[in-house]
């Protein structure tokens, strides 16, 4: 849509996904819709990295009066690009690099929001969009995990962030999962070309395109509240308070207490382990999407099959728990110890299943 015809209360939000991540993108969109307001228009754009027709139809079915969903074919923007330059590692896919091409794809937009698929949106993104980022390229949050990890490892990783990426200090490294993007400035400065050039120089960035965005945009970003990008995997560590220095610990605790967006960072995800912190919130939204049964089916095929079974067998497990609880009271010696262990096992099963079933 031409920007002259676009209503002033329009919020453009961009995602990038392949077919494998489409169901989880659907959950993220559901959470965005759940926190939208009827007097705003939300334009959701999905950079399509090979999403199937069926998944597209399922996502499109989530449209409502003031929420539009459009798919963008990435292929025309990659025609003259050597795809072998896109170095990958860990759980990342090539789709993460499609962010490089947003200035070209969205040539009619001066500002937009980019969000990762592995998120839950718990606040109206209009408030995020309205943040003034001045004449910077991006509005972003500091990557608290990088700060924690550097401190824990006696700052041995700092050379990578400062010498390779060119940051003044590693604390300035940002997480690219949530970005307010100044598209006008990006186009004026030919940012796509600069990003590709920097990738060719660094070749194997540690955190793929995120590192390249940091290297090119450093000094021209505005840091916003970490509440807008609460990176959950730090909550999975046991020594966060020991190593994370002030004021970053305060930023993290504020985000953990009141997350506006939960970002399920790292290889661990709520759809593969329902026992992890805040996973049950993600499943509350998943239940109300067209993808719920598919996500459950995938879970049966993966390592957490026992956890999903515990949800299905909740009532049976509750009876077993009470049985072993009673037996642990009326028996003695080794037999009593055995029943205590069984009681503990089923108590844990009920706890994790209960978190999942919360409404």
One Martini backbone bead per residue (centre of mass of N, CA, C, O) as a GRO file, in nm:
protein
  359
    1UNK     BB    1   0.096   0.036   0.022
    2UNK     BB    2   0.067   0.354  -0.004
    3UNK     BB    3   0.154   0.602   0.221
    4UNK     BB    4  -0.079   0.803   0.136
    5UNK     BB    5  -0.315   0.571   0.198
    6UNK     BB    6  -0.226   0.535   0.484
    7UNK     BB    7  -0.312   0.517   0.786
    8UNK     BB    8  -0.194   0.659   1.079
    9UNK     BB    9  -0.294   0.387   1.253
   10UNK     BB   10  -0.051   0.216   1.134
   11UNK     BB   11   0.102  -0.113   1.200
   12UNK     BB   12   0.399  -0.248   1.102
   13UNK     BB   13   0.471  -0.608   1.087
   14UNK     BB   14   0.761  -0.823   1.087
   15UNK     BB   15   0.829  -1.145   0.952
   16UNK     BB   16   1.021  -1.463   0.952
   17UNK     BB   17   0.962  -1.775   0.759
   18UNK     BB   18   0.917  -2.106   0.757
   19UNK     BB   19   0.746  -2.401   0.769
   20UNK     BB   20   0.840  -2.504   1.050
   21UNK     BB   21   0.758  -2.211   1.199
   22UNK     BB   22   0.458  -2.144   1.138
   23UNK     BB   23   0.306  -2.235   1.400
   24UNK     BB   24   0.466  -2.031   1.590
   25UNK     BB   25   0.382  -1.782   1.443
   26UNK     BB   26   0.078  -1.816   1.497
   27UNK     BB   27   0.105  -1.769   1.803
   28UNK     BB   28   0.223  -1.487   1.790
   29UNK     BB   29  -0.013  -1.357   1.636
   30UNK     BB   30  -0.227  -1.420   1.849
   31UNK     BB   31  -0.098  -1.234   2.066
   32UNK     BB   32  -0.117  -0.976   1.907
   33UNK     BB   33  -0.425  -0.975   1.873
   34UNK     BB   34  -0.488  -0.990   2.188
   35UNK     BB   35  -0.328  -0.678   2.203
   36UNK     BB   36  -0.516  -0.524   2.039
   37UNK     BB   37  -0.682  -0.245   1.885
   38UNK     BB   38  -0.967  -0.133   1.708
   39UNK     BB   39  -0.834   0.171   1.632
   40UNK     BB   40  -0.625  -0.007   1.483
   41UNK     BB   41  -0.386  -0.095   1.229
   42UNK     BB   42  -0.256  -0.421   1.124
   43UNK     BB   43   0.040  -0.501   0.946
   44UNK     BB   44   0.121  -0.822   0.838
   45UNK     BB   45   0.445  -0.945   0.757
   46UNK     BB   46   0.573  -1.233   0.563
   47UNK     BB   47   0.867  -1.371   0.512
   48UNK     BB   48   0.900  -1.617   0.265
   49UNK     BB   49   1.073  -1.947   0.326
   50UNK     BB   50   0.852  -2.188   0.244
   51UNK     BB   51   0.550  -2.182   0.284
   52UNK     BB   52   0.280  -2.349   0.290
   53UNK     BB   53  -0.039  -2.338   0.185
   54UNK     BB   54  -0.171  -2.442   0.443
   55UNK     BB   55  -0.029  -2.247   0.641
   56UNK     BB   56  -0.126  -1.989   0.508
   57UNK     BB   57  -0.428  -2.039   0.550
   58UNK     BB   58  -0.416  -2.053   0.859
   59UNK     BB   59  -0.304  -1.770   0.904
   60UNK     BB   60  -0.519  -1.608   0.739
   61UNK     BB   61  -0.764  -1.700   0.930
   62UNK     BB   62  -0.671  -1.472   1.157
   63UNK     BB   63  -0.811  -1.256   1.042
   64UNK     BB   64  -0.932  -0.928   1.094
   65UNK     BB   65  -1.054  -0.624   1.047
   66UNK     BB   66  -0.755  -0.485   1.170
   67UNK     BB   67  -0.607  -0.752   1.039
   68UNK     BB   68  -0.337  -0.802   0.827
   69UNK     BB   69  -0.209  -1.064   0.595
   70UNK     BB   70   0.119  -1.094   0.438
   71UNK     BB   71   0.311  -1.233   0.175
   72UNK     BB   72   0.668  -1.250   0.105
   73UNK     BB   73   0.867  -1.295  -0.160
   74UNK     BB   74   1.219  -1.347  -0.152
   75UNK     BB   75   1.347  -1.433  -0.429
   76UNK     BB   76   1.385  -1.156  -0.588
   77UNK     BB   77   1.609  -1.060  -0.357
   78UNK     BB   78   1.820  -1.323  -0.436
   79UNK     BB   79   1.921  -1.341  -0.736
   80UNK     BB   80   2.225  -1.179  -0.675
   81UNK     BB   81   2.287  -1.394  -0.446
   82UNK     BB   82   2.520  -1.561  -0.252
   83UNK     BB   83   2.413  -1.805  -0.032
   84UNK     BB   84   2.697  -1.900   0.092
   85UNK     BB   85   2.736  -1.648   0.292
   86UNK     BB   86   2.521  -1.782   0.488
   87UNK     BB   87   2.600  -1.840   0.790
   88UNK     BB   88   2.560  -2.133   1.003
   89UNK     BB   89   2.421  -2.225   1.334
   90UNK     BB   90   2.276  -2.426   1.520
   91UNK     BB   91   1.922  -2.319   1.504
   92UNK     BB   92   1.967  -2.169   1.252
   93UNK     BB   93   1.841  -1.998   0.965
   94UNK     BB   94   1.824  -1.825   0.667
   95UNK     BB   95   1.583  -1.638   0.752
   96UNK     BB   96   1.745  -1.437   0.935
   97UNK     BB   97   1.872  -1.277   0.675
   98UNK     BB   98   1.613  -1.127   0.559
   99UNK     BB   99   1.651  -0.856   0.713
  100UNK     BB  100   1.850  -0.719   0.512
  101UNK     BB  101   1.591  -0.662   0.292
  102UNK     BB  102   1.382  -0.455   0.406
  103UNK     BB  103   1.447  -0.183   0.257
  104UNK     BB  104   1.348  -0.311  -0.020
  105UNK     BB  105   1.073  -0.439   0.042
  106UNK     BB  106   0.992  -0.159   0.223
  107UNK     BB  107   0.980   0.120   0.034
  108UNK     BB  108   0.692   0.249   0.170
  109UNK     BB  109   0.854   0.261   0.445
  110UNK     BB  110   0.979   0.439   0.739
  111UNK     BB  111   0.838   0.237   0.953
  112UNK     BB  112   0.902  -0.057   1.166
  113UNK     BB  113   0.844  -0.388   1.285
  114UNK     BB  114   1.050  -0.643   1.420
  115UNK     BB  115   0.986  -1.005   1.463
  116UNK     BB  116   1.006  -1.292   1.604
  117UNK     BB  117   0.851  -1.609   1.625
  118UNK     BB  118   0.965  -1.678   1.934
  119UNK     BB  119   0.694  -1.527   2.056
  120UNK     BB  120   0.525  -1.314   2.302
  121UNK     BB  121   0.254  -1.084   2.300
  122UNK     BB  122   0.160  -0.858   2.595
  123UNK     BB  123   0.137  -0.595   2.409
  124UNK     BB  124   0.082  -0.323   2.242
  125UNK     BB  125   0.264  -0.243   1.951
  126UNK     BB  126   0.202   0.060   1.939
  127UNK     BB  127   0.396   0.138   2.172
  128UNK     BB  128   0.648   0.053   2.019
  129UNK     BB  129   0.611   0.225   1.759
  130UNK     BB  130   0.604   0.512   1.925
  131UNK     BB  131   0.892   0.507   1.961
  132UNK     BB  132   1.157   0.727   1.968
  133UNK     BB  133   1.466   0.691   1.758
  134UNK     BB  134   1.523   0.911   1.587
  135UNK     BB  135   1.827   0.887   1.378
  136UNK     BB  136   1.818   0.588   1.391
  137UNK     BB  137   1.800   0.269   1.285
  138UNK     BB  138   1.740   0.152   1.588
  139UNK     BB  139   1.528  -0.021   1.818
  140UNK     BB  140   1.669  -0.174   2.117
  141UNK     BB  141   1.805  -0.440   2.307
  142UNK     BB  142   1.998  -0.556   2.525
  143UNK     BB  143   2.211  -0.835   2.566
  144UNK     BB  144   2.210  -0.992   2.862
  145UNK     BB  145   2.354  -1.261   2.806
  146UNK     BB  146   2.625  -1.146   2.711
  147UNK     BB  147   2.693  -1.008   2.978
  148UNK     BB  148   2.688  -1.261   3.151
  149UNK     BB  149   2.889  -1.440   2.988
  150UNK     BB  150   3.134  -1.251   3.007
  151UNK     BB  151   3.156  -1.248   3.318
  152UNK     BB  152   3.179  -1.559   3.361
  153UNK     BB  153   3.441  -1.554   3.139
  154UNK     BB  154   3.632  -1.308   3.204
  155UNK     BB  155   3.602  -1.150   2.922
  156UNK     BB  156   3.703  -1.339   2.675
  157UNK     BB  157   3.466  -1.239   2.461
  158UNK     BB  158   3.515  -0.930   2.405
  159UNK     BB  159   3.689  -0.934   2.147
  160UNK     BB  160   3.469  -1.002   1.948
  161UNK     BB  161   3.287  -0.745   1.992
  162UNK     BB  162   3.526  -0.530   1.957
  163UNK     BB  163   3.722  -0.636   1.721
  164UNK     BB  164   3.524  -0.769   1.512
  165UNK     BB  165   3.256  -0.575   1.541
  166UNK     BB  166   3.333  -0.275   1.679
  167UNK     BB  167   3.270  -0.232   1.966
  168UNK     BB  168   3.324  -0.048   2.249
  169UNK     BB  169   3.126  -0.255   2.404
  170UNK     BB  170   2.961  -0.544   2.492
  171UNK     BB  171   2.704  -0.398   2.621
  172UNK     BB  172   2.602  -0.297   2.318
  173UNK     BB  173   2.482  -0.551   2.254
  174UNK     BB  174   2.215  -0.671   2.053
  175UNK     BB  175   1.891  -0.786   2.010
  176UNK     BB  176   1.715  -0.876   1.693
  177UNK     BB  177   1.410  -0.974   1.765
  178UNK     BB  178   1.359  -0.659   1.842
  179UNK     BB  179   1.263  -0.396   1.604
  180UNK     BB  180   1.297  -0.062   1.535
  181UNK     BB  181   1.263   0.069   1.201
  182UNK     BB  182   1.453   0.293   0.993
  183UNK     BB  183   1.394   0.285   0.667
  184UNK     BB  184   1.484   0.555   0.552
  185UNK     BB  185   1.781   0.545   0.653
  186UNK     BB  186   1.856   0.272   0.532
  187UNK     BB  187   1.824   0.358   0.237
  188UNK     BB  188   2.012   0.607   0.232
  189UNK     BB  189   2.263   0.400   0.343
  190UNK     BB  190   2.268   0.118   0.218
  191UNK     BB  191   2.237  -0.130   0.427
  192UNK     BB  192   2.232  -0.394   0.272
  193UNK     BB  193   2.519  -0.370   0.150
  194UNK     BB  194   2.669  -0.342   0.423
  195UNK     BB  195   2.587  -0.617   0.541
  196UNK     BB  196   2.707  -0.798   0.320
  197UNK     BB  197   2.996  -0.695   0.339
  198UNK     BB  198   3.040  -0.771   0.640
  199UNK     BB  199   2.988  -1.073   0.608
  200UNK     BB  200   3.230  -1.121   0.412
  201UNK     BB  201   3.441  -1.041   0.630
  202UNK     BB  202   3.358  -1.233   0.876
  203UNK     BB  203   3.174  -1.502   0.768
  204UNK     BB  204   3.153  -1.627   1.100
  205UNK     BB  205   2.919  -1.553   1.288
  206UNK     BB  206   2.803  -1.633   1.593
  207UNK     BB  207   2.499  -1.471   1.550
  208UNK     BB  208   2.487  -1.412   1.275
  209UNK     BB  209   2.305  -1.143   1.173
  210UNK     BB  210   2.323  -1.000   1.448
  211UNK     BB  211   2.625  -0.929   1.430
  212UNK     BB  212   2.603  -0.757   1.173
  213UNK     BB  213   2.409  -0.546   1.281
  214UNK     BB  214   2.603  -0.452   1.502
  215UNK     BB  215   2.847  -0.371   1.324
  216UNK     BB  216   2.683  -0.154   1.145
  217UNK     BB  217   2.485  -0.005   1.384
  218UNK     BB  218   2.673   0.102   1.569
  219UNK     BB  219   2.583   0.412   1.724
  220UNK     BB  220   2.269   0.373   1.570
  221UNK     BB  221   2.112   0.318   1.850
  222UNK     BB  222   1.824   0.257   2.054
  223UNK     BB  223   1.759   0.196   2.383
  224UNK     BB  224   1.527  -0.014   2.527
  225UNK     BB  225   1.328  -0.183   2.703
  226UNK     BB  226   1.349  -0.519   2.806
  227UNK     BB  227   1.040  -0.578   2.806
  228UNK     BB  228   1.040  -0.601   2.477
  229UNK     BB  229   1.288  -0.841   2.532
  230UNK     BB  230   1.248  -1.120   2.695
  231UNK     BB  231   1.511  -1.338   2.763
  232UNK     BB  232   1.451  -1.651   2.890
  233UNK     BB  233   1.731  -1.821   2.908
  234UNK     BB  234   1.835  -1.680   3.169
  235UNK     BB  235   1.630  -1.835   3.362
  236UNK     BB  236   1.795  -2.119   3.323
  237UNK     BB  237   1.991  -2.012   3.505
  238UNK     BB  238   2.172  -2.025   3.837
  239UNK     BB  239   2.393  -1.750   3.811
  240UNK     BB  240   2.293  -1.464   3.739
  241UNK     BB  241   2.332  -1.294   4.011
  242UNK     BB  242   2.646  -1.340   4.020
  243UNK     BB  243   2.730  -1.206   3.717
  244UNK     BB  244   2.523  -0.984   3.682
  245UNK     BB  245   2.546  -0.662   3.650
  246UNK     BB  246   2.513  -0.348   3.725
  247UNK     BB  247   2.199  -0.262   3.581
  248UNK     BB  248   2.118  -0.539   3.430
  249UNK     BB  249   1.967  -0.686   3.651
  250UNK     BB  250   1.736  -0.480   3.666
  251UNK     BB  251   1.640  -0.507   3.377
  252UNK     BB  252   1.574  -0.808   3.393
  253UNK     BB  253   1.373  -0.809   3.633
  254UNK     BB  254   1.168  -0.623   3.499
  255UNK     BB  255   1.111  -0.811   3.256
  256UNK     BB  256   1.028  -1.065   3.421
  257UNK     BB  257   0.787  -0.931   3.576
  258UNK     BB  258   0.715  -0.738   3.292
  259UNK     BB  259   0.643  -0.864   3.005
  260UNK     BB  260   0.576  -0.763   2.674
  261UNK     BB  261   0.799  -0.966   2.557
  262UNK     BB  262   0.853  -1.302   2.486
  263UNK     BB  263   1.173  -1.458   2.431
  264UNK     BB  264   1.254  -1.783   2.303
  265UNK     BB  265   1.551  -1.836   2.352
  266UNK     BB  266   1.722  -2.066   2.206
  267UNK     BB  267   1.684  -2.418   2.172
  268UNK     BB  268   1.473  -2.373   2.381
  269UNK     BB  269   1.121  -2.458   2.395
  270UNK     BB  270   0.784  -2.466   2.479
  271UNK     BB  271   0.714  -2.699   2.257
  272UNK     BB  272   0.948  -2.907   2.394
  273UNK     BB  273   0.904  -2.779   2.707
  274UNK     BB  274   0.653  -2.746   2.950
  275UNK     BB  275   0.843  -2.696   3.221
  276UNK     BB  276   0.922  -2.428   3.152
  277UNK     BB  277   0.932  -2.111   3.192
  278UNK     BB  278   0.628  -1.978   3.065
  279UNK     BB  279   0.507  -2.202   2.880
  280UNK     BB  280   0.202  -2.194   2.955
  281UNK     BB  281   0.145  -1.928   2.807
  282UNK     BB  282   0.195  -2.026   2.522
  283UNK     BB  283  -0.029  -2.254   2.533
  284UNK     BB  284  -0.274  -2.069   2.557
  285UNK     BB  285  -0.243  -1.966   2.261
  286UNK     BB  286  -0.217  -2.232   2.100
  287UNK     BB  287  -0.512  -2.340   2.153
  288UNK     BB  288  -0.621  -2.073   1.961
  289UNK     BB  289  -0.518  -2.226   1.708
  290UNK     BB  290  -0.480  -2.409   1.404
  291UNK     BB  291  -0.200  -2.562   1.541
  292UNK     BB  292  -0.238  -2.738   1.793
  293UNK     BB  293  -0.238  -3.036   1.688
  294UNK     BB  294   0.035  -3.021   1.544
  295UNK     BB  295   0.207  -2.955   1.791
  296UNK     BB  296   0.135  -3.206   1.950
  297UNK     BB  297   0.234  -3.411   1.744
  298UNK     BB  298   0.529  -3.321   1.746
  299UNK     BB  299   0.571  -3.386   2.046
  300UNK     BB  300   0.536  -3.696   2.012
  301UNK     BB  301   0.805  -3.706   1.822
  302UNK     BB  302   0.958  -3.617   2.070
  303UNK     BB  303   1.129  -3.606   2.377
  304UNK     BB  304   0.842  -3.498   2.527
  305UNK     BB  305   0.627  -3.728   2.535
  306UNK     BB  306   0.587  -3.764   2.846
  307UNK     BB  307   0.473  -3.480   2.902
  308UNK     BB  308   0.223  -3.499   2.724
  309UNK     BB  309   0.108  -3.751   2.865
  310UNK     BB  310   0.066  -3.610   3.141
  311UNK     BB  311  -0.163  -3.437   3.041
  312UNK     BB  312  -0.356  -3.665   2.947
  313UNK     BB  313  -0.294  -3.827   3.245
  314UNK     BB  314  -0.371  -3.655   3.492
  315UNK     BB  315  -0.589  -3.820   3.654
  316UNK     BB  316  -0.425  -4.080   3.685
  317UNK     BB  317  -0.181  -3.947   3.833
  318UNK     BB  318  -0.341  -3.848   4.077
  319UNK     BB  319  -0.418  -4.130   4.186
  320UNK     BB  320  -0.126  -4.231   4.219
  321UNK     BB  321  -0.029  -4.022   4.413
  322UNK     BB  322  -0.231  -4.094   4.646
  323UNK     BB  323  -0.147  -4.385   4.674
  324UNK     BB  324   0.157  -4.329   4.747
  325UNK     BB  325   0.102  -4.150   4.989
  326UNK     BB  326  -0.040  -4.359   5.163
  327UNK     BB  327   0.181  -4.583   5.151
  328UNK     BB  328   0.407  -4.395   5.284
  329UNK     BB  329   0.247  -4.401   5.571
  330UNK     BB  330   0.196  -4.741   5.613
  331UNK     BB  331   0.494  -4.795   5.577
  332UNK     BB  332   0.831  -4.951   5.582
  333UNK     BB  333   1.132  -4.877   5.500
  334UNK     BB  334   1.199  -4.962   5.179
  335UNK     BB  335   0.905  -4.939   5.089
  336UNK     BB  336   0.860  -4.649   5.179
  337UNK     BB  337   1.082  -4.527   5.002
  338UNK     BB  338   0.960  -4.614   4.731
  339UNK     BB  339   0.689  -4.454   4.764
  340UNK     BB  340   0.816  -4.174   4.792
  341UNK     BB  341   0.938  -4.167   4.508
  342UNK     BB  342   0.672  -4.203   4.355
  343UNK     BB  343   0.533  -3.955   4.470
  344UNK     BB  344   0.739  -3.751   4.358
  345UNK     BB  345   0.706  -3.816   4.058
  346UNK     BB  346   0.393  -3.748   4.045
  347UNK     BB  347   0.416  -3.460   4.143
  348UNK     BB  348   0.579  -3.355   3.901
  349UNK     BB  349   0.378  -3.427   3.683
  350UNK     BB  350   0.146  -3.247   3.796
  351UNK     BB  351   0.290  -2.978   3.787
  352UNK     BB  352   0.355  -2.961   3.480
  353UNK     BB  353   0.064  -3.009   3.385
  354UNK     BB  354  -0.061  -2.768   3.539
  355UNK     BB  355   0.089  -2.545   3.388
  356UNK     BB  356  -0.031  -2.619   3.111
  357UNK     BB  357  -0.353  -2.601   3.215
  358UNK     BB  358  -0.361  -2.321   3.255
  359UNK     BB  359  -0.587  -2.015   3.238
   0.00000   0.00000   0.00000
